[in-house]
Amino acid sequence: MQTREIATLEVSVVGLGCNNFGGRIDEKRSAEVVAAALDAGVTFFDTADIYGGSRSEEILGRALGSRRGEVVVATKFGMQIDDERRGARPEYVGRALEDSLRRLGTDHVDLYYLHAPDRETPIADTLAALDVAVEAGKVREIGCSNFSVRQLREAEAAATGGAARFVCVQNEYSLLHREPEAEVLPECERAGLAFVPYFPLASGLLTGKYTPGQPPPPGTRLAGMAPERLAAMEPRLSVVAALTAFAEDHGHTVLEVAMSWLLRRPVVASVIAGATTADQVRRNAAAADWVLDDAQLAEIDKLAPADA
């Protein structure tokens, strides 16, 4: 699999999101997913301290085992675990990191994200605490998630001298959610930040599982959703149907369209996709093999316009 760079880190262009570990799937199935990812050439594993009730990190660490040194592990802090463990206060940064290191069974995190802005804590204070972690060798690079352009610029201004600064942004981005194109992606290009999309398959809508006018298959994310909510999603499912037809005309799947479309953006370093089975991992990894040409990109833009 091809790789791209996030500052000093080299990552596979398709990464594995570990948000299902300890939640939708147990440890045995999670280990099977990790093994399939490694076999497929995935070297970028993305988790967080809140995933799976804080079990995802533990499960990932055990599944990687002796192969930890072959991969890039990203985790996150800042979302609320309980009343004490939340936010980006300097005194909490160190505790959150030590907790993640213990759960992962490692002595360093390759990429450490602030999971969401903390409006109660000046970003300069958070960055200072993260810089201490980098200087101590416990973190290699730092990033942020769910940041706006204004917040990115505040962080850029606060990182003075040779102190650690954010090197990437992880925000939602897909063919059905193109909001980052308006401001965040241009800002990443200007500031030299890598961009890592999450929900690249729009929470499963771009996997080919759903058909307009048909009930969601049993066991899928949309199964059991209230009828009024399903009805509100029909316009999006119509876009998915058009993209599916386009994919099939070219001998591919809508999942491959979704992943390869994101990877045509030079600023996108890796596409993080979750999986609950080894087969899903293999399909996600293979999607990176299709390189869309300019004519295909133009056709996709007509089917799923940015202002839809």
Secondary structure, 3 states (H helix, E strand, C coil): CCEEEECCEEEECEEEECCCECCCECHHHHHHHHHHHHHCCCCEEECCCCHHHHCHHHHHHHHHHHHHHHCEEEEEECCCCCCCCCCCCHHHHHHHHHHHHHHHCCCCEEEEEECCCCCCCCHHHHHHHHHHHHHCCCEEEEEEECCCHHHHHHHHHHCCCCCCCEEEEEEECECCECHHHCCHHHHHHHHCCEEEEECCCHHHHHHCCCCCCCCCCCCCCCCCCCHHHHHHCHHHHHHHHHHHHHHHHCCCCHHHHHHHHHHCCCCECCEEEECCCHHHHHHHHHHHHCCCCHHHHHHHHHHCCCCC
